[in-house]
Amino acid sequence: MFTQKSYKKVLPEALCDMLNRNTDSRDCSRAAELGDISPSLVTKLIYRRTTLTENNYKAIVELAKIAKLNCETTIRKAQEDLKSLELLLNVQN
């Protein structure tokens, strides 16, 4: 996900947008714990206030994994809701 060239740079804006959209403060805390850094540093990373380093990249990888799971859950729930709404609308017609 990251190469040596990624270090000492802020995270790409598109990645930060995805992480912000698909995670919450609990997710950031969990990623920080898994990456052995402080939750405030994770927040600084995803708000582009500090740069990626060899010491903090693991937390961002963990946060990306959490965001992916959150996306999958959202999609699954939306598909279930869509089916329920379609059934409801079919009953109404």
N, C-alpha and C positions, 0 to 999 in steps of 0.2 A: 504494500500500500504506500509506504514511504521509502524514499531512497536517501542516500547521503545528501543529495542536492536539496531535499526537503527541509533539512535542518537549518536552523537560524533564520527561518522565514515564517511569517504568519501563515496560518492555514488558508487554503483557497476559500474565497467567499462562498462559492457554491456549496462546498462541503459544510461550512459553518451554517449556512441556511438550512441544509438538510438536517444537521444535528440539532439545531434549535427547534425546527419544526417537529421533530420526531422523538425528542427526549424531554425529560423534565428534571427538576433539581434532584430528585431521588436517583434517577439514572446517572446523573453527573457524579453524585456521591459514590455510587456503586462503582463506576468506572475509575474514579479517583482511588478508591480502596484497592481495586484490582491492579491499578498501575502504580500503586505505592507513592501517590502524590496527594497534595491537598485538594479538596473540592474547589477551593477558590482558584487554584491554578487551572483546573479544567475549565472553569467559567472564563478565565482570562483567555485561554486558548480559543474557545469557541466564539468569543466576542472579539477576537483578533487583537487583543491587547498585549500579547506576548508571543514569542516565537516557539516553534517546535524544536525540541532537542532530543537527544538520545535518551535522556532521563524521563521525558514526559510523553513520548510517542505512544508507549504501551497503553496509557489511559485513553488516548484518542482512538486507538484501534478497538479497545474494549467498548468505548462509547458508540463507535460505528456499528459494532456487533449488536449492541442493545437497540440502537435506532432501527436496524434491519428487522429485528424481532418485533419491535413496536409497529413497524410498517406492515409486516405480515399479519399481525393481530388485527390491525385496523382494516386491512383488506378483507380478511376473513369475516369480521363482524359486519362490514358493509355489505358483503355478499349475502350473509344471513338476513340482514335487515331488508335488503332488496327483495329476497324471496318472500319474506313475510308481508311486505307492502304489496307485492304483486298478488299474493293470495287474497289479501284484504280487498284490493281493488277489484279483483275478479268476483268476489262474493257480492260486492256492492253493485255490480253491473247487472 
